[in-house]
Amino acid sequence: MTMDDRTAFMKEVQTRFEKKVKENEISVLEHWKEQLDKILAMKPDGIASLQLQIKKTSEMMGNRIKILKKA
């Protein structure tokens, strides 16, 4: 393998990696946007029920962060 072949290979790997990272980031953002959209669409009786939904979403995010940190 020549130096040019290695360079081309590394550029291709880097490009694929960056594409995968971007796809994963989009997927994560879409998921949490859906969660926030559900809260936004709610017609809560009062601030307490809205706070409860926000708390649940925050806990979901916290749990996901813990799982990712363990991996």
C-alpha positions as CSV (number, residue, x, y, z in Angstrom):
1,M,0.0,0.0,0.0
2,T,1.5,3.3,-1.0
3,M,1.3,6.5,1.0
4,D,-1.3,7.9,-1.3
5,D,-3.4,4.8,-0.9
6,R,-3.2,5.1,2.9
7,T,-4.1,8.8,2.7
8,A,-7.1,8.1,0.5
9,F,-8.2,5.2,2.8
10,M,-7.9,7.4,5.9
11,K,-9.8,10.2,4.3
12,E,-12.6,7.7,3.3
13,V,-12.7,6.3,6.9
14,Q,-12.8,9.8,8.3
15,T,-15.6,10.8,6.0
16,R,-17.6,7.7,6.9
17,F,-17.1,8.3,10.6
18,E,-18.2,12.0,10.3
19,K,-21.3,11.0,8.4
20,K,-22.2,8.3,11.0
21,V,-21.7,10.8,13.9
22,K,-23.9,13.3,12.1
23,E,-26.6,10.7,11.5
24,N,-26.5,9.7,15.2
25,E,-26.7,13.3,16.3
26,I,-29.7,13.9,14.1
27,S,-31.4,10.8,15.4
28,V,-30.9,11.8,19.0
29,L,-32.1,15.3,18.4
30,E,-35.2,14.0,16.5
31,H,-36.0,11.8,19.5
32,W,-35.8,14.5,22.1
33,K,-37.6,17.0,19.8
34,E,-40.5,14.5,19.7
35,Q,-40.5,14.3,23.5
36,L,-40.6,18.1,23.8
37,D,-43.3,18.4,21.1
38,K,-45.5,16.0,23.1
39,I,-45.1,18.3,26.1
40,L,-45.8,21.3,24.0
41,A,-49.0,19.7,22.6
42,M,-50.3,19.0,26.1
43,K,-53.1,21.0,27.5
44,P,-52.2,20.8,31.2
45,D,-54.7,21.6,33.9
46,G,-52.0,23.6,35.7
47,I,-48.4,24.2,36.1
48,A,-48.0,21.0,38.3
49,S,-48.9,18.6,35.5
50,L,-46.6,20.5,33.1
51,Q,-43.7,20.3,35.6
52,L,-44.4,16.6,36.0
53,Q,-44.0,16.0,32.3
54,I,-40.9,18.1,32.1
55,K,-39.5,16.1,35.1
56,K,-40.2,12.8,33.4
57,T,-38.5,14.0,30.2
58,S,-35.5,15.2,32.2
59,E,-35.3,11.8,34.0
60,M,-35.4,10.0,30.7
61,M,-32.5,12.1,29.4
62,G,-30.6,11.5,32.7
63,N,-31.1,7.8,32.4
64,R,-29.9,7.8,28.8
65,I,-26.8,9.8,29.7
66,K,-26.0,7.2,32.5
67,I,-26.4,4.3,30.0
68,L,-24.1,6.0,27.5
69,K,-21.5,6.8,30.1
70,K,-21.3,3.2,31.2
71,A,-20.8,2.0,27.6
